[in-house]
């Protein structure tokens, strides 16, 4: 027969293990919640970027699509308006990477990253955006930039098929 001290030790051990398991689970949940809050804070930046686009007329030509590339090979040779659009595109790319990471970590709905991919394909028709992607390729995660380049490739293929069909 077990004595009272052994039973008490077993009860205490089970209690400690249960408390540690509960604490670990709570830390895991809080960590995921904090990361999602950080993601939501970044999403506010999308609203700020949209407001900036609407209010700053120098950025409007970003959506004047053309498959003619910018001739300037260096940042210094860009016009002031092109520099403004390039920096705006860099902000967008940073926000896109945030969504890409959040998608990979499964912090958001499955519809978010496909929406951003469609936006990237749309922006691929902008010479400013294409120039910016090449300019900042080394500044972002290699895997993320592979994803961006694949969307640019898809947009180029789609445009060439549209041209052939016309």
N, C-alpha and C positions, 0 to 999 in steps of 0.2 A: 504494500500500500504506500502511496506517495504521502510524504509529509507536507505540512502546510507551507513550509518555506519553498519547496520545489514548485508547488502549485502557484504560489505568489510570484515566483520568478517567471514562470511561463505566462501568466496573466500580464505582468509588466512588459515582458518581451513582445507579446502580441500587441499590447497597447502602444508601445513605442513604434513598432513597425507600421501600425495603422496610422499613427500620427505623421510619421515620415512619408508614407505613401500619400496621404491627404495633402501634406505640405508641398510635396513634389508636384502633384496634380495642380494645385492652386498656382504655383509658380509658372507652370507650363501655360495654364489658361491666361494668366496675367501677361505673360510675355507675348502671346499671340494677340491679345487685345491691344497691348501697347503698340505692336507693329502695325496693326490695322489702324489705330489712331494716327500713327505717323503717316500711313498711306493717305488717310483722309485729309490730313494737313497738306500733303503734297497736291491733292486734288483741288484744293482751294487755289493753288497756283494756276491750274487750267483756267479757272474763271478770271483770274488776273491777266493771264496771257490773252484771253479772248477780249477782255475789255481794252487792253493795250492795242490789239489789232484793230478794233473798231475805232478807237480814238486817234490813232496815229496813221495819218494818210500815207506816210512814207512806206508803211508796211503793206498797204493794199496791193501793190504789184506782185506780191508773193503769189497771189492767185491768178496772175496773168500767165497762163501756162504756155510753155514753149519747149520744144525738144532741142533748141539751139542752146548749147552750153555757154556759160560765162567764159569769156576769153582770158580774163585775168587769172594768172596761175598763182599769184601770191595775194595775201590779204591786203598788203599795202597798195596794190594797184586797183582795188575795188573803189567804186564811188562811195560817197557818204551814205547815199540811200541803200546801196547794195550792202554796205557794212551793217546798217541797221537791220536789214532783213536777215542777214547771215546770223547776227547775234540773236535775233528773235527765233530763228530756226534752231539754233543751239539750245535755247531755253526749251523749245518743244521737244527736242531730242532727249534732253535730260528728264523731262516729264514722262516721255514715252518709256525711257528706261525704268523709271519708277513703277509704271504699270507692268512692264515686262517682268521685273523682279517679283512684284506682288502676285502676278499670275503664276509664276514658277513656284512660289511659296504657298499657293492656293489660299491667298488672303482675300480674294474677291471673286465675284461672279465670273463664270466662264465666258461671258459676253464682252468683257472689258477689253481683253487683249485683241480679239478679232476686230473690234471697233477701231482700235489704234492701228492695227495692220492695214485696215481699209483707208484710214486717214494718211498713213505713210504712202500707200500706193497713189492716193490722190495728190499728195504733196510732191511725189516723184516727178510730176509733170512740171514742177517749178524749177527753173535753172538755179535759183538761189538755194533751194533746199538741197538739190543734188550737189552743188558746190560745197555746201556746209557739211554734208555727210562725209565727203572726202576729206575736208579740212579737219574734222573732229574725230575721225575714225580711231585714232590712238588714245583719245581722251575717255573713251567709254569701254565697258566690258567687251571683250572680244566676241563672246557668244551673242551678246545683244547686237553688236554691229553686224554679225553674220545674219541675224534675223532681219535687220534693217536692209542690208544689201539684197537679201532674197526678195524683199518686198519691192525694192527698186527694180530688180530684174523682172519680176512679174509684171510690173507696170510698163516697163519697156516692151516686153513681149506683147502685152495686150494692145499697146499703142501701135506697134508694127503690124499686128493683125488687123486693127481698125483701118490703118492706112492702106494695106493691101486690099481689103474688102471694098474700099471706096473707089 
